[in-house]
Amino acid sequence: MKSFFSILIMSFLLLSVNAQERYVQDLSDNKWKIILDPKAGWKNDVLFAPPLSIKSLPVNLPGFGWQNLGKENGVITTLPATVEQFFWGENGNSFGVSGNYLGVSWFTTNANVPASLKGRRLTLNFESVRFRAEVFVNRKLVGYDLVNGTPFKVDITDAVKYGGTNEIAVRITDPNGNFDWRDSQNFMWGNYRTNPTHGFGGITGRVKLIATDEVFIEDIFVKNKPKANEIDVDVTMFNETGKNVSGTLSLQIKEAKGGGMVVLEKTYPVSAFGKGGRLSSFSLSADDVRLWSPDSPELYLLTARWIGSDKSNDVYQQRFGFRWFEVRDVEGDKQFYLNGKRFVGLTAISWGFWPVNGIAPSDQLARKQIETAKKIGLNMLNFHRTIGQQNVLDYADELGLLYFEEPGGNQYPADRFNATDPIGKMQADFYFATRNEKLFRMIKRDRNHPSLVIYNMHNERGAQPQKQDSVQMLAAHKLDPTRILTYNSSNGDIKMGPDKRFKLHLLPYDFTFRDYGWFDQHHAGGPGTYHDNLYRNPTNYLRYFDHKDEIQYYGEEGAIGTPPRLQLIRDEILKAGEKIGWESDAYLKWYDAYDDFLKNTPGFSKAFPNVDSLTRNMGNVAYYYQGRIIENIRISNQVDGYAVNGWESMKLENHSGIVDNYRNPKGDTELIARYAKPLYVAVKMNHKVLQLGDTTTVDFFIVNEAGIKGNHTLEVSVEADGKTTVVKTIPVTVTGGSTYGELLSAGLPIIPSQAGYTKVTAKLLSAGKTVASGDDKIFAVALDTKGIPEDGMIADTSGVISNFLRSAGVKSFKEFRSGRPVGKYMITGAFDPQQTGNPLVTEILEWVNEGNTLIVAGNIEKWATFLGRKEIIDYRGLKELGTTWYGGNFFVKEHDIFAGLPQNCVFNWEYQSLATYNKARIGLRLFNGETVVACVADHKPEVYSALSVVPHGRGKIILSALDLLSTIKDLKLTKVAEGDGENASSATFNNSSQNKANIVGQQILLNLIKQGSK
């Protein structure tokens, strides 16, 4: 499906053929040649902010001369395009961000201009460029702009050859930029401070040649109103004749779908106006129109037709939707409302990175972005720390998804300017002119999209708003008073009272600054995986906050890094037939590393038959977490918006996106979508992982955006070993209306009857029929000591391993101090390797060589280094797994060491005692032995070992980098039989851990010791 702009261009072309009104020629699909000009100067240029006079600007010629422009080597492409798309690593180093090109490039094409256009006004309309564009037509400078990412147009009337071919050359200068999420650092360009933006240079949007009469329609703004079927239409006319012109303006509204029904037509006289702009406003009301919403994205076309007294004429079309988005106070609770119905935003922050060219999506990818978000269950997305793209908003309008937009880089570096210094004043004037212009252009470009509902000025700005900020906000709100405008999306501790720094905002059609009523707080980092402390009871769970009288919006939540869908991306790259794009080479190397591991490491292909199976299951770790926390905010009935941190993953650093850069969902979409449904029963447990015999407490909530209300029955059943048993029926009352989350029943104890998984299901019944349902699972571990050798040793000066074994009823071990071990196994904790005798042999290794088992469960770095020097293991260092947005994941194959535990899987909530980010997370670069648990880290094209078994002589060495000892450090041992000191092994202890989920790590430790008998 073509984007709205493609359709609009076609309609304009038809109009130009039939009525000679407005002519549009899309040059984007022309053959554009990109040529690098590395010798061109740019670093110390004088820069010009709008408004400017083209006649006063210096003319920067090609470094190789105009005469060689057509002879220089380059690449042929269509638009949008960037230098990085084709020339990444041109300097010989493509690693990381080293392959970025800084400097000047030329984008050239030819355009035919019909002779019939002579006498009309001709412009080149650029959707966006980065960074600076100097536009030449037939080698004459006609345009200049450096407000990147925004639309601008260039009058080329006096430079065009009518009835012939015209050379268009755009000199692009890329002076700086970032390849991560930060937008707070202002980059310098010579003496000028510039707004931070992504570091891609090129023409990043479509380019059109447009011809109009000298009196024409410049812009239309369709302004939504509280009564959703009413609109105000602002039409901006422009007169370049120098004479007074009057005329008529006809407005028609019809359904946007092909052959749509006309719902309104009116004609208005326009009094005479002279050179310059003229704004006319019209109030319209249309009966029987369908309102726009995510569930029903109904769109309309407003067509404005101008007929002037000087015989000028023009037609301008604007797509829009009838809808109203607002904040309401419902019995003291501030809530979002869309078209008179409460709205809770489920969104994710998108940093604006895209594959291939880096910065501009194809129509196909723009559509995929919206379709994927809806499939996951989101109803909103954020343009975060960067300006959005128009075709993305087009598809959001068409398919039904709300949007929140930031211009990106809209900072106030007040401490950087010295107003008393001429250079400082020049820097300040330039900076604020470009900063403000970018915001204003963004608003004018995007304000007709019904999908867009909130503007935000800054992300995580710590400074108080300055006068410049207030002026900017008011000017922005005047350009579009129909939407909410906020000063800051915030991190850190936010005051409960008024707070200008974090809460300043403007409401629709209200120019009163408010410093209370908007509570937007970030909790950007995630825990690594879902864990039991995230829900304790009905008033104690993550993101529970009983704060009604402000909009409660969590703007960045729960970064958990996981790899992209490497196999799908590889297929996409190979399908294109050539390795173009700023990140393609990195993705291919990344895929190859994972693929090589799966094919050449015994046992893992059974669990993960291909790379996509592995990466998708890693993505599921983040998906499950986000789904359950989305459930948390929905049951609270207080939260008005929740933003996943984040949307797309990047090539570097930030891998917490729930889709990859190609907009593939990184996990199984149902894992989030089930918790975004409008109606279901939320089953919440305070313990999902526990020891068999322990109790979990289960609470039941309804998530209800469907308006269900009245008396119902809650039926709770337990399923284990294929058998389902109803354990309780509970009469409940559902409030409905704007009560979207509600506790139905609390405190039901459930004791799993068997090890493994137990499923708890709740059904909400009315007259015996199921109205809504939901479920959750418990994983229970029966701590198993069978098979542990009768004789072994513990090398652990901390004593925690000995205490644990006693608590588990294992008594037949001795403490190792030095010398030669005795028994079948020795497990090390807080204990350094010992060197004795032959440099390649020690007494411990001689003992292993004879058929015994050394288990390294602690101090892994020293032991791995020691064994590497002894030539026992091929060890080449370790890798610390990243946290939050960097990320890293463990995955395990089938093995006796994991008996009684999930196998052939990625560590998810069942392994919360080992996989969370507060644990020591390490992988070994180990090139011999049998890998049992593997791991990956951020974007490194490697797979590491987290647990391996290495043969040595007739024995074996088990190396575990898993943080197993943390699962036994908090044991509370209660003696229930006599025994002290040396005789303590004869006593019996109760094992009571503060974290019941530690039972998984404890079972792994026991299973490791069992290896001593095998």
Helices and strands as residue ranges (DSSP letters): H 4-19, E 23-26, E 32-37, G 54-56, G 66-68, E 75-77, E 81-82, H 83-87, E 103-113, G 115-117, E 121-126, E 129-130, E 132-137, E 140-145, E 152-155, G 157-159, E 164-174, E 187-189, E 192-194, E 202-203, E 207-212, E 215-224, E 230-239, E 245-255, E 262-273, E 276-285, E 300-308, E 313-320, E 325-330, E 333-338, E 341-343, E 345-350, H 363-376, E 380-383, H 390-399, E 402-405, G 414-416, H 422-446, E 452-459, H 467-479, E 484-489, H 500-503, E 505-506, E 518-525, G 532-534, E 535-537, E 540-541, E 551-559, H 566-576, H 584-600, H 604-607, H 611-636, E 641-644, H 670-673, E 679-685, E 689-691, E 696-704, E 710-720, E 723-734, E 741-750, E 756-766, E 769-781, E 792-795, H 800-807, E 813-815, E 825-828, H 843-849, E 853-856, H 860-869, E 875-880, E 888-892, G 896-898, E 905-906, G 909-911, H 912-915, E 922-926, E 930-937, E 944-952, E 955-960, G 964-967, E 972-975, G 981-986, E 989-992, G 996-998, H 999-1010, G 1011-1013
